[in-house]
Amino acid sequence: AAGVIQSPRHLIKEKRETATLKCYPIPRHDTVYWYQQGPGQDPQFLISFYEKMQSDKGSIPDRFSAQQFSDYHSELNMSSLELGDSALYFCASSRGLARLETQYFGPGTRLLVL
Amino acid sequence: RKEVEQDPGPFNVPEGATVAFNCTYSNSASQSFFWYRQDCRKEPKLLMSVYSSGNEDGRFTAQLNRASQYISLLIRDSKLSDSATYLCVVNERGNQFYFGTGTSLTVIP
């Protein structure tokens, strides 16, 4: 079965650079979530989209922005990167509200900021 | 105070043992509860949702206690393949989810 696809899988950037992470949800899933997981930490909810509209906002820094496109894929744009942004970024998708439907995670993008 | 708290462990148990994890949440209005499993450097995968009446899936049993605001996961007859980090996840409202820090389990031959 098709799963959530994230690209790139690994990314190395330098401080103050920008990065764009992409997420392709499972077909027919209309909700996308972004999480940040630092080393040895739990995933922190950043932001979610439902039907191309932002549905919830968590601990996403102002330097980050995200959107969901008409084909339901989502992009997380990160600017002025800092060393502390080094983390594993997961995208998850669900069909409708994930408190009612299972949330499936992608394999993650590992970002290293030097 | 974190929204969701777990004992990080590690729990080291022999094969065949029974092990239980607890997780507490701070918001009494929380609506949905889940246990996820995360293997090293991999994505979290849903293990089971947790319902008020409790639910069982094979060797795994999940319980929810709304009065005391905690959920539990019981693993019976532990297998080597059960070694992982178990994450407690709580949905307070909408599409926002809070993860616990995870409980590390190692099953020893």
Interface residues (C-beta under 8 A of the other chain):
Chain A: T31 Y33 Y35 Q41 D42 P43 Q44 F45 S48 Y50 S55 D56 K57 G58 L88 F90 L97 A98 R99 L100 T102 Q103 Y104 F105 G106 P107 G108
Chain B: Q31 S32 R41 K42 E43 P44 K45 L46 S49 L87 N91 R93 G94 N95 Q96 F97 Y98 F99 G100 T101 G102
